[in-house]
């Protein structure tokens, strides 16, 4: 196995973050090239704006050649306080994506653990995410449970 290093994502990582985000959407069945390209451009703008302001926190897994092979991100949703969450902040995990040739090596789990450690250090008590079928086992394996969230597409 390649030597893998986990580190915080920086603005110079934006191209890799965009590429891995697209890979994630393609693995979810998105195949409209025009929509994917629009998503790439919007994601690039988002990361360029959100990484410097710390509105997006990300971590990347880098191989021994300096290539980013996996990533994960965290943003915060601010809700009103409630008895079990006095800050009202909910950490939202996103973009856990790994290049196919690096899957099943524990890299995604290491990234997930790194993000969860940071979230805990920030004093956040609630974490949410949306899992793909491919990724569900990694989350349930560390204690995530399914909820009854509902959605309306406008």
C-alpha positions in Angstrom: 0.0 0.0 0.0 1.1 3.5 -0.8 2.1 5.7 2.2 -0.9 8.0 2.9 -0.7 11.3 4.8 -3.8 13.0 6.2 -3.8 16.8 6.4 -6.1 19.8 6.4 -7.3 21.0 3.0 -6.0 24.3 1.7 -6.9 26.6 -1.1 -4.3 25.0 -3.3 -6.3 21.7 -3.0 -9.4 23.2 -4.7 -8.9 21.4 -8.1 -8.7 18.0 -6.3 -11.7 18.8 -4.1 -13.7 19.6 -7.2 -12.6 16.5 -9.0 -13.4 14.2 -6.0 -16.7 15.9 -5.5 -17.6 15.2 -9.2 -16.4 11.6 -8.8 -18.8 11.3 -5.8 -21.8 12.6 -7.9 -20.9 10.3 -10.8 -20.8 7.3 -8.5 -24.3 8.4 -7.3 -25.6 8.1 -10.9 -25.3 11.7 -12.1 -24.4 11.5 -15.8 -25.5 14.7 -17.4 -22.2 16.2 -18.5 -23.6 19.8 -18.6 -25.0 19.6 -15.1 -21.8 18.1 -13.8 -19.6 20.8 -15.4 -21.9 23.5 -13.9 -21.5 21.8 -10.6 -17.7 21.8 -11.0 -17.7 25.5 -11.6 -20.0 26.2 -8.7 -18.0 24.0 -6.4 -14.8 25.7 -7.4 -16.2 29.1 -6.5 -17.6 27.7 -3.3 -14.3 26.2 -2.1 -12.3 29.3 -3.2 -14.6 31.4 -1.1 -15.3 29.1 1.9 -11.8 27.6 2.7 -10.2 31.0 3.5 -13.1 32.0 5.7 -13.2 28.6 7.4 -16.8 28.1 6.5 -15.7 24.8 5.0 -13.2 22.6 6.8 -11.7 19.8 4.8 -9.1 17.1 5.1 -7.3 15.3 2.3 -5.5 12.0 2.1 -2.3 12.4 0.0 -0.2 9.5 -1.4 3.6 9.4 -1.5 3.6 11.1 -4.9 1.7 14.1 -3.5 -1.6 13.1 -5.2 -4.8 13.7 -3.3 -6.6 10.4 -3.3 -9.5 11.0 -0.9 -11.2 13.9 1.0 -13.8 14.8 3.5 -15.4 18.1 4.5 -17.4 19.7 7.3 -19.7 22.6 7.4 -21.9 23.8 10.2 -25.7 24.4 10.2 -26.9 26.8 12.8 -30.2 26.0 14.4 -31.9 27.4 17.5 -30.6 25.9 20.7 -32.4 22.9 22.1 -32.0 20.9 25.4 -29.6 18.4 23.9 -27.7 20.9 21.8 -27.3 24.2 23.5 -25.2 25.8 20.8 -27.7 24.8 18.1 -24.8 23.9 15.8 -24.9 20.8 13.8 -21.8 19.6 12.0 -22.6 18.3 8.5 -20.1 15.8 7.0 -19.8 15.8 3.2 -17.7 14.9 0.3 -16.2 11.7 1.6 -14.9 10.5 -1.7 -11.9 8.2 -2.6 -10.3 7.4 -5.9 -11.4 3.8 -6.9 -7.9 2.4 -6.8 -7.5 3.6 -3.1 -10.8 2.2 -1.8 -11.1 -0.5 0.9 -7.7 0.5 2.4 -9.1 2.3 5.5 -8.4 5.8 4.1 -12.0 7.0 4.2 -12.3 5.8 7.8 -9.1 7.7 8.8 -10.5 10.8 7.2 -13.8 10.4 9.0 -12.1 9.8 12.3 -9.9 13.0 11.8 -13.0 15.1 11.0 -15.0 13.7 14.0 -12.1 14.3 16.4 -11.9 17.9 15.2 -15.7 18.3 15.5 -15.6 17.0 19.1 -12.7 19.4 19.9 -14.9 22.2 18.6 -17.5 21.3 21.3 -20.1 20.2 18.7 -22.4 17.5 20.0 -24.5 16.7 16.9 -23.3 15.4 13.5 -25.4 14.8 10.4 -24.7 13.4 6.9 -26.3 11.8 3.9 -24.8 8.5 3.0 -24.7 6.7 -0.3 -25.4 3.0 -0.4 -21.7 2.5 -1.0 -20.7 4.5 2.0 -23.4 3.5 4.5 -21.4 0.8 6.2 -18.5 3.0 7.2 -20.9 5.4 9.0 -23.1 2.7 10.8 -19.8 0.9 11.7 -18.8 3.8 14.0 -22.3 4.5 15.4 -24.3 6.7 13.0 -28.0 5.8 12.9 -30.6 6.5 10.3 -33.2 9.2 11.1 -36.6 10.2 9.8 -35.6 13.3 7.9 -38.0 14.3 5.2 -37.4 16.6 2.2 -39.3 18.6 -0.4 -37.7 19.5 -3.7 -38.7 23.0 -4.7 
